[in-house]
């Protein structure tokens, strides 16, 4: 048994009955949707048409939301339905980043994730999903795809169908008959800021409420022209007028006129800060470890500072992680109810183990215990490396964000950790005697800055297989983030520190260069985390 959906676009009239039935059946809050009808207009007047496509969870066979969920709040039932348990959810929003179809949302009432669950409670008593029952045109077909007697199985056997984003490898079980690429592909049309129904996204409600405000005015409003003018303005502001999406809008080829409200930045400054503090925690141990294996004399005081800094910034990492959760009261579910395929769980245990090892390292150093110190040091260094890079694997599980699928992201994270360690010890050299391995600190800082520049070049210039990833690069180097990138990251965070270290080689300049490199590192993480989230998934 394997349940699925077919959306027959030959029949859909865009009445939104499915949206209304879904909201009523599941008491879905205002401003979010489990299912909705996306509308796209194509053509040039008078030869125009409107395309409707029902958007919802695809109940994927290889669901990335299930894989990334750290607490098994999302799971695949034996009948193929991807269901969820909001009593476990911690509100980490990982599933929303992993879903390529923008099917999940955070319920504003429970602060937990939610989505279409195929009306599983109705299926269990032999009824169809509410949206199927209410559709006046029978444009939504549901059933067991493995039963040849069902309508859905017969339709799949004789009709050509499409799925959304097949390249993601999720094997979705939502199929479209007569699907229009302009409707099912988010990159095929430009995101509309002002549309016939955009007042809904701003909390006003139905468009009729906006029309009511205009009843007592004599102003002429050309809604079609208003939409195009806003698209022109958006293209001008983003400096992307050459983008084929905008050209299509202006030529009348295709534009969105009804869409779901944008969810915005899901992982904000807390995640950027946590990646930064995690890098410092790992680097603060890795640098003295590197000094020791290269034969430099590292004092016990420096070792204690290493353990102390690692633990302090590890604590901050945990704090920022909890702050980013919509249900922080359930944080311990990550450790007590783990779903081991999720790198959020693996990362949680890596943080815990590294914290314990760093504590033992600090205690044995303080009391002068040397038995097993070498083994302890190597094991702790291994977990420090894992602490540095595990986020790259977590981001890779977020299949909805193409830019995060970069194979060089692990190198990016490791370089930042080693750079952070060198920068931190350069700064605390004002308080701790590190004279014996100060040349190593400078060499490592210079080396990691150079490698960091080449890593960024690799990430930004490599051939990006998807349009979404390419648009992120454009946004970073030419669009919304260009000033922060070229000034904050490249100039302040990389070029200026290198200039100071080469041209003005002094202790004071080393400290200034270290501070600048940390600032540039934070700006880099902010851009790398935020920019991909500005690409629409549906």
KAJO-V746308 format. One record per residue. N is the residue number from 1. RES is the residue in one letter. PHI is phi as a letter, one per 20 degrees, with the letter a starting at -180 (999 if undefined). PSI is psi in radians with two decimals (* if undefined). NEAR is the number of other C-alpha atoms within 8 Angstrom. Layout:
N|RES|PHI|PSI|NEAR  N|RES|PHI|PSI|NEAR
//
This chain:
1|X|999|2.31|9  2|X|b|1.92|11  3|X|e|2.58|12  4|X|b|3.09|14  5|X|c|2.61|13  6|X|c|2.29|13  7|X|d|2.01|13  8|X|e|1.71|12  9|X|f|-0.17|13  10|X|f|-0.38|7  11|X|d|-0.48|8  12|X|f|2.26|11  13|X|d|0.09|6  14|X|m|0.65|8  15|X|e|-0.24|6  16|X|m|0.28|8  17|X|f|-0.63|9  18|X|f|-0.72|14  19|X|f|-0.80|13  20|X|f|-0.75|8  21|X|f|-0.70|11  22|X|f|-0.78|14  23|X|f|-0.70|12  24|X|f|-0.74|8  25|X|f|-0.66|8  26|X|d|0.12|6  27|X|l|0.86|7  28|X|f|2.34|12  29|X|f|2.77|10  30|X|f|2.42|5  31|X|n|-0.19|8  32|X|c|2.75|10  33|X|b|2.47|13  34|X|e|-0.55|15  35|X|b|2.56|12  36|X|b|2.91|12  37|X|d|1.99|13  38|X|e|2.39|13  39|X|c|2.32|14  40|X|c|2.32|14  41|X|d|2.43|13  42|X|c|2.67|12  43|X|n|3.10|10  44|X|c|2.33|9  45|X|g|2.35|5  46|X|e|0.05|4  47|X|e|1.29|6  48|X|c|2.79|9  49|X|b|2.77|7  50|X|d|2.32|8  51|X|d|2.32|11  52|X|d|2.42|13  53|X|b|2.21|14  54|X|f|2.20|9  55|X|d|2.35|10  56|X|a|-3.07|11  57|X|g|2.40|14  58|X|e|-0.02|10  59|X|l|1.01|12  60|X|f|2.53|11  61|X|f|-0.72|9  62|X|d|1.25|8  63|X|f|2.04|12  64|X|f|-0.45|13  65|X|f|-0.62|12  66|X|f|-0.70|12  67|X|f|-0.65|9  68|X|e|-0.36|16  69|X|f|2.14|14  70|X|f|-0.24|14  71|X|c|0.30|13  72|X|l|0.53|13  73|X|f|-0.52|12  74|X|d|2.37|12  75|X|b|2.72|9  76|X|d|2.13|9  77|X|f|2.93|8  78|X|f|-0.43|7  79|X|e|0.15|7  80|X|n|-0.14|12  81|X|f|2.28|14  82|X|e|1.88|13  83|X|d|3.06|12  84|X|b|2.70|9  85|X|c|1.79|9  86|X|f|-0.06|9  87|X|f|-0.23|5  88|X|d|-0.48|10  89|X|g|2.40|14  90|X|d|-0.01|14  91|X|m|0.64|12  92|X|e|-0.28|10  93|X|m|0.19|11  94|X|f|-0.69|10  95|X|f|-0.61|14  96|X|f|-0.57|12  97|X|f|-0.52|12  98|X|e|-0.54|14  99|X|f|2.07|15  100|X|f|-0.13|11  101|X|d|0.13|11  102|X|l|0.73|11  103|X|e|-0.26|13  104|X|d|2.76|12  105|X|b|2.89|12  106|X|e|2.09|10  107|X|f|2.11|12  108|X|f|-0.28|7  109|X|e|-0.81|5  110|X|e|-0.22|5  111|X|m|0.48|10  112|X|c|2.82|13  113|X|f|2.65|12  114|X|b|2.81|11  115|X|a|3.12|11  116|X|f|2.24|11  117|X|d|0.45|10  118|X|m|0.37|8  119|X|l|0.96|10  120|X|g|-0.58|10  121|X|f|-0.50|6  122|X|f|-0.68|10  123|X|g|-0.69|11  124|X|f|-0.31|7  125|X|d|0.31|6  126|X|n|0.28|6  127|X|d|2.88|7  128|X|e|2.82|11  129|X|g|2.64|12  130|X|g|-0.66|11  131|X|f|-0.60|12  132|X|f|-0.76|13  133|X|f|-0.66|7  134|X|e|-0.33|9  135|X|f|2.10|11  136|X|f|-0.31|5  137|X|d|0.08|7  138|X|l|0.79|8  139|X|e|-0.18|14  140|X|d|2.08|11  141|X|d|2.26|12  142|X|c|2.72|12  143|X|q|-3.04|13  144|X|e|1.95|12  145|X|f|-0.30|12  146|X|e|-0.07|7  147|X|e|1.93|8  148|X|f|-0.21|7  149|X|e|-0.25|6  150|X|e|2.71|10  151|X|f|-0.68|8  152|X|f|-0.68|14  153|X|f|-0.68|14  154|X|f|-0.68|10  155|X|f|-0.77|8  156|X|f|-0.50|9  157|X|f|-0.44|6  158|X|c|-0.16|6  159|X|d|2.50|7  160|X|f|2.26|7  161|X|c|2.80|10  162|X|c|2.73|9  163|X|c|2.82|9  164|X|e|2.35|8  165|X|l|1.05|7  166|X|f|-0.40|9  167|X|f|-0.25|4  168|X|f|-0.26|7  169|X|m|0.43|6  170|X|e|-0.19|10  171|X|l|1.12|9  172|X|f|2.63|13  173|X|d|0.51|11  174|X|d|2.07|13  175|X|d|2.57|11  176|X|d|2.31|12  177|X|e|2.30|13  178|X|l|0.76|10  179|X|f|2.44|11  180|X|d|2.23|7  181|X|g|-0.57|7  182|X|f|-0.37|10  183|X|e|-0.72|15  184|X|e|-0.24|10  185|X|d|2.09|11  186|X|f|-0.46|11  187|X|e|-0.19|9  188|X|f|-0.32|10  189|X|c|2.61|15  190|X|f|2.54|12  191|X|f|2.21|7  192|X|e|2.20|11  193|X|e|-0.61|8  194|X|c|2.05|9  195|X|c|3.14|11  196|X|g|-0.48|9  197|X|c|0.25|11  198|X|f|-0.31|11  199|X|f|-0.44|12  200|X|f|-0.67|12  201|X|f|-0.37|12  202|X|e|0.26|7  203|X|n|0.10|7  204|X|f|-0.57|10  205|X|o|-2.50|9  206|X|f|2.69|9  207|X|g|-0.45|12  208|X|g|-0.54|6  209|X|f|-0.64|9  210|X|f|-0.68|10  211|X|f|-0.61|8  212|X|f|-0.61|7  213|X|f|-0.42|7  214|X|e|-0.01|7  215|X|f|-0.63|6  216|X|d|0.39|5  217|X|d|2.75|5  218|X|d|0.22|4  219|X|f|2.41|4  220|X|e|2.30|4  221|X|c|2.05|5  222|X|e|1.68|6  223|X|f|-0.65|8  224|X|f|-0.79|6  225|X|f|-0.62|7  226|X|f|-0.69|10  227|X|f|-0.81|12  228|X|f|-0.69|10  229|X|f|-0.70|8  230|X|f|-0.59|11  231|X|f|-0.69|14  232|X|f|-0.75|11  233|X|f|-0.75|8  234|X|f|-0.72|8  235|X|f|-0.68|11  236|X|f|-0.78|9  237|X|f|-0.64|7  238|X|e|-0.03|9  239|X|l|0.67|8  240|X|c|0.64|10  241|X|f|-0.39|10  242|X|e|-0.14|6  243|X|f|2.25|7  244|X|g|-0.45|6  245|X|f|-0.81|10  246|X|f|-0.64|15  247|X|f|-0.69|10  248|X|f|-0.71|12  249|X|f|-0.82|14  250|X|f|-0.47|10  251|X|e|-0.03|7  252|X|m|0.27|10  253|X|f|-0.87|11  254|X|a|2.40|13  255|X|b|2.62|14  256|X|f|2.39|14  257|X|c|-0.20|11  258|X|b|2.23|12  259|X|b|2.94|8  260|X|f|2.58|9  261|X|g|2.49|8  262|X|f|2.33|6  263|X|e|-0.20|6  264|X|m|-2.77|6  265|X|e|2.00|8  266|X|e|-0.77|8  267|X|d|1.83|10  268|X|e|-2.48|10  269|X|f|-0.49|7  270|X|f|-0.71|11  271|X|f|-0.71|12  272|X|f|-0.74|12  273|X|f|-0.67|11  274|X|f|-0.66|13  275|X|f|-0.66|11  276|X|f|-0.85|11  277|X|f|-0.59|12  278|X|f|-0.70|14  279|X|f|-0.71|17  280|X|f|-0.72|14  281|X|f|-0.75|17  282|X|f|-0.78|16  283|X|f|-0.56|17  284|X|f|-0.43|17  285|X|e|-0.65|14  286|X|f|-0.62|13  287|X|f|-0.90|12  288|X|f|-0.55|12  289|X|f|-0.77|10  290|X|f|-0.71|8  291|X|f|-0.74|13  292|X|f|-0.72|10  293|X|f|-0.31|7  294|X|e|0.01|6  295|X|n|0.12|6  296|X|f|2.65|9  297|X|e|1.96|8  298|X|d|2.10|12  299|X|f|2.79|7  300|X|f|-0.58|8  301|X|f|-0.77|7  302|X|f|-0.66|12  303|X|f|-0.72|12  304|X|f|-0.70|11  305|X|f|-0.69|8  306|X|f|-0.88|11  307|X|f|-0.72|14  308|X|f|-0.81|9  309|X|f|-0.75|10  310|X|g|-0.78|16  311|X|f|-0.68|12  312|X|f|-0.85|9  313|X|f|-0.43|12  314|X|f|-0.68|13  315|X|f|-0.73|8  316|X|f|-0.64|10  317|X|g|-0.83|13  318|X|f|-0.67|9  319|X|f|-0.84|8  320|X|f|-0.62|12  321|X|f|-0.81|11  322|X|f|-0.68|9  323|X|f|-0.54|9  324|X|f|-0.25|12  325|X|f|2.46|12  326|X|f|-0.32|10  327|X|c|1.24|12  328|X|f|-0.37|11  329|X|f|-0.26|6  330|X|d|0.29|9  331|X|g|-0.67|10  332|X|f|-0.25|8  333|X|g|-0.49|11  334|X|f|-0.67|13  335|X|e|-0.53|9  336|X|e|-0.42|6  337|X|c|1.02|9  338|X|f|2.58|11  339|X|d|1.83|11  340|X|f|-0.27|8  341|X|f|-0.35|9  342|X|f|2.25|12  343|X|f|-0.19|14  344|X|f|-0.68|11  345|X|f|-0.84|14  346|X|g|-0.70|10  347|X|f|-0.67|11  348|X|f|-0.70|10  349|X|f|-0.60|9  350|X|f|-0.77|11  351|X|f|-0.78|10  352|X|f|-0.83|8  353|X|f|-0.75|9  354|X|f|-0.70|12  355|X|f|-0.72|11  356|X|f|-0.76|8  357|X|f|-0.73|10  358|X|f|-0.64|12  359|X|f|-0.81|10  360|X|f|-0.73|8  361|X|g|-0.77|12  362|X|f|-0.72|12  363|X|f|-0.81|8  364|X|f|-0.61|11  365|X|f|-0.75|12  366|X|f|-0.70|9  367|X|e|0.08|6  368|X|m|0.44|6  369|X|e|2.12|8  370|X|d|-0.18|7  371|X|f|2.12|4  372|X|m|0.20|6  373|X|f|-0.62|10  374|X|f|-0.79|6  375|X|f|-0.77|7  376|X|g|-0.74|10  377|X|f|-0.76|10  378|X|f|-0.70|8  379|X|f|-0.75|8  380|X|f|-0.69|11  381|X|f|-0.68|11  382|X|f|-0.82|8  383|X|f|-0.46|11  384|X|f|-0.72|14  385|X|f|-0.76|11  386|X|f|-0.66|9  387|X|f|-0.67|15  388|X|f|-0.69|14  389|X|d|-0.17|12  390|X|f|-0.50|11  391|X|f|-0.53|13  392|X|f|-0.67|11  393|X|f|-0.55|10  394|X|f|-0.80|12  395|X|f|-0.61|10  396|X|f|-0.52|10  397|X|f|-0.31|11  398|X|e|1.32|15  399|X|f|-0.25|15  400|X|f|-0.34|12  401|X|d|1.77|13  402|X|f|-0.62|11  403|X|f|-0.50|10  404|X|f|-0.09|12  405|X|e|0.16|10  406|X|f|2.26|9  407|X|f|-0.25|5  408|X|e|0.09|9  409|X|f|-0.60|11  410|X|f|-0.73|12  411|X|f|-0.73|9  412|X|g|-0.84|11  413|X|f|-0.73|13  414|X|f|-0.76|12  415|X|g|-0.75|11  416|X|f|-0.64|12  417|X|f|-0.81|15  418|X|f|-0.71|15  419|X|f|-0.75|14  420|X|f|-0.69|14  421|X|f|-0.77|17  422|X|f|-0.73|16  423|X|f|-0.75|16  424|X|f|-0.77|11  425|X|f|-0.46|10  426|X|f|-0.69|14  427|X|f|-0.78|10  428|X|f|-0.01|8  429|X|f|-0.27|9  430|X|f|-0.35|7  431|X|d|-0.39|5  432|X|c|2.47|8  433|X|f|1.84|8  434|X|c|0.44|10  435|X|g|-0.63|5  436|X|f|-0.58|9  437|X|c|0.41|11  438|X|f|-0.69|9  439|X|g|-0.61|7  440|X|f|-0.71|8  441|X|g|-0.81|13  442|X|f|-0.76|12  443|X|f|-0.76|8  444|X|f|-0.71|11  445|X|f|-0.79|12  446|X|f|-0.81|10  447|X|f|-0.79|8  448|X|f|-0.58|12  449|X|f|-0.76|12  450|X|f|-0.80|9  451|X|f|-0.64|9  452|X|f|-0.72|11  453|X|f|-0.78|10  454|X|f|-0.57|8  455|X|f|-0.74|11  456|X|f|-0.72|9  457|X|g|-0.74|9  458|X|f|-0.80|9  459|X|f|-0.57|10  460|X|e|-0.39|7  461|X|d|-0.20|6  462|X|f|2.72|7  463|X|f|2.06|4  464|X|e|2.12|7  465|X|f|-0.29|6  466|X|c|2.71|7  467|X|f|-0.59|8  468|X|f|-0.83|10  469|X|f|-0.70|13  470|X|f|-0.69|11  471|X|f|-0.59|9  472|X|f|-0.77|12  473|X|f|-0.77|9  474|X|f|-0.70|9  475|X|f|-0.64|12  476|X|f|-0.83|13  477|X|e|-0.37|10  478|X|c|-0.28|9  479|X|d|-2.27|11  480|X|g|-0.66|8  481|X|d|0.19|12  482|X|f|-0.73|11  483|X|f|-0.78|8  484|X|f|-0.65|9  485|X|f|-0.96|14  486|X|f|-0.63|10  487|X|e|-0.96|9  488|X|f|-0.74|13  489|X|e|-1.02|14  490|X|f|-0.95|12  491|X|f|-1.05|10  492|X|f|-0.74|14  493|X|e|-0.31|15  494|X|c|-0.96|15  495|X|f|-0.86|9  496|X|f|-0.77|11  497|X|g|-0.69|14  498|X|f|-0.72|11  499|X|f|-0.79|9  500|X|f|-0.69|12  501|X|f|-0.52|14  502|X|e|-0.72|7  503|X|e|-0.65|6  504|X|c|1.18|8  505|X|f|1.58|9  506|X|b|2.92|7  507|X|f|-0.70|6  508|X|f|-0.74|6  509|X|f|-0.54|11  510|X|f|-0.75|13  511|X|f|-0.77|11  512|X|f|-0.77|9  513|X|f|-0.66|14  514|X|f|-0.79|15  515|X|f|-0.77|10  516|X|f|-0.68|13  517|X|f|-0.64|16  518|X|f|-0.67|11  519|X|f|-0.82|11  520|X|f|-0.62|14  521|X|f|-0.76|12  522|X|f|-0.75|11  523|X|f|-0.68|12  524|X|f|-0.84|10  525|X|f|-0.69|11  526|X|g|-0.82|10  527|X|f|-0.82|11  528|X|f|-0.48|8  529|X|e|-0.70|12  530|X|f|-0.82|11  531|X|g|-0.82|12  532|X|f|-0.44|13  533|X|f|-0.17|11  534|X|e|-0.02|8  535|X|e|2.15|9  536|X|f|2.49|9  537|X|e|-0.30|8  538|X|b|*|8
//
